[in-house]
């Protein structure tokens, strides 16, 4: 009769095989979730009335939910791919019509949310603009989840 002696290599191989089996059956589903919270101060028109927050690209498709609450004046909120952020900000600061394709937007928002799906390998940006003369304090919350 032959005896099998376990080595560290064999134990590691069996452990990895077991982990792969669990992941492939769905028991160990990996969920990648991110939450970011910020408070942004926006001046009125003519000042620093545009603020943005960019999130780096992920290698997977992401569901994004952006929640906004202001302490006073309504703001416009745009969700765009990161590559379009600079163009959008330029159009907004020049008060030109927005021609950039947005993933989601809401105008004249004091409290609410927008959501969209961001394709894999693409970063995204949330751009907030205050088109009022009064300053605004904006509570921003961004939730992402792997899809």
C-alpha positions, 0 to 999 in steps of 0.5 A: 500500500502506498501512502500520500504525504501532504506537502505545502504545495499540495495543500495550497493547490487543494485550497485554491481548487476549493476556493475556485469551486466556491466562487464559480458556484456563486457562494462567494460572489464578490461585490465591489461597492464604494461610497463617497461623501463630500460637502462642496461650497459653490459660489454664485454666478460669476464666481467659482460656481462649478465643482466636480468630483471624478472617480477613476475607471474600474475594470468592471461595469458600475451602477452609480447613484448620486445623491444631492442635497443643498442648503438653499439654491437649487443646483444642476447635477451632471453625471458624465464619463471622465473623458467628457468632464473638461468639455462639459465644464467649459460649456457650462462656464461659457454658458453655452448649450450642453452638447456633451453626452451625459449619463444622467442629469437633473436641473434645479435640484435642491434634494434628489438623486440621479443614477446611471450605468458606467461602462467598464474601463471608464471613469466618471465625473459628477459636475455640479453647477450653481446658476443662482446668485447666492452661494450654495453648500451641497452635500454630495453622496456617490454610491457605486456597485459592480454590475 
